[in-house]
Every structure is written in structure tokens, then in C-alpha cells.
Amino acid sequence: MSEEEITPQSQFDEKYITIGGICATLLISRGCVLLATRKGRLPPPIVVPMGANELHLWERSKLAPIMEDWRVRLSKRRRIAEHFE
């Protein structure tokens, strides 16, 4: 597959992010994402039923500024924590 080839999966991945994607990007737990959603710090996700489970998705464009702010705050906290180790 060439780099220029656009697949449905690449289009999907470019438009949406899952809880797993958020966790991997910010190095946080799933519970942190779910808590932030419950407390209104993240917009409500798109919920896709998958049998007994659910897939939670967000539009990347809507979540990007929130994730950047969260990343900055986490970075500051982590630097402070390293200072005390």
C-alpha cells in the first residue's frame, strides 16, 4: 500500500479517536477518560454498541483543543512529581 492511498480505515482514524487512542496519547488510564467524560470535562462520546460492550468515539477535531490543554496540565503535574522523587 502506498503512502498516498487513502483507505476507509485511514479516513476513519483521521476523523475519530477512541478511549484507547486518548489513553495512548496522554499516557492516562481508561478510568481517567471515563471520569472526565462523566464530570463533563470531555464532550459526550459517540457510543457504538458492540454486543455486551460499547465503543466510545470522539471527533478528533472537537477533542483536539481539550486534549492539548489536558496534555499541558499533565506535563506540568508530572514535572512537579519528578521534582519530589
C-alpha positions in Angstrom: 0.0 0.0 0.0 1.4 3.4 -1.0 1.5 6.3 1.4 -0.8 8.2 -0.9 -3.5 5.5 -0.9 -6.5 6.6 1.2 -8.4 3.7 2.8 -11.7 3.8 4.7 -9.8 2.9 7.8 -7.3 5.7 7.4 -10.2 8.2 6.9 -11.9 6.8 10.0 -8.7 7.0 12.1 -8.1 10.6 10.9 -11.6 11.7 11.9 -12.2 9.8 15.1 -10.3 8.9 18.3 -11.2 6.1 20.8 -10.7 5.9 24.5 -7.6 3.8 23.7 -6.3 6.5 21.5 -6.7 9.1 24.2 -5.1 6.9 26.8 -2.1 6.2 24.5 -1.7 9.8 23.5 -1.9 11.2 27.1 -0.5 8.2 28.9 -3.5 8.0 31.2 -5.9 5.2 32.2 -9.2 4.4 30.8 -10.8 5.3 34.1 -9.4 8.9 33.8 -11.1 9.3 30.4 -14.4 7.9 31.7 -14.3 10.1 34.8 -13.5 13.2 32.7 -16.5 12.3 30.5 -18.8 11.8 33.4 -17.7 15.1 35.0 -18.3 17.0 31.7 -14.6 17.7 31.1 -14.9 15.9 27.8 -17.9 16.2 25.4 -20.2 13.2 25.3 -18.8 10.4 23.1 -20.4 8.7 20.1 -21.4 5.4 21.6 -21.4 2.4 19.3 -23.0 -0.8 20.8 -20.9 -3.9 20.3 -22.7 -6.8 21.8 -22.2 -6.6 25.6 -19.7 -3.8 25.2 -19.7 -0.3 23.8 -17.1 1.6 21.7 -16.7 5.2 22.7 -15.5 7.6 20.0 -14.9 11.3 19.7 -14.4 13.5 16.7 -10.7 14.4 16.8 -11.3 18.0 15.6 -13.7 18.7 18.6 -11.4 16.9 21.1 -8.0 18.3 19.9 -8.0 21.6 21.9 -9.3 19.8 25.0 -6.6 17.1 24.7 -3.9 19.7 24.2 -4.9 21.5 27.3 -5.1 18.2 29.2 -1.6 17.3 27.9 -0.1 20.6 29.1 -1.7 20.2 32.6 -0.5 16.6 32.9 3.0 17.6 31.8 3.2 20.3 34.5 2.0 17.8 37.1 4.4 15.2 36.0 7.3 17.6 36.2 6.3 18.6 39.7 6.1 15.0 40.7 9.5 14.2 39.3 10.9 17.1 41.5 9.8 15.3 44.6 11.1 11.8 43.7 
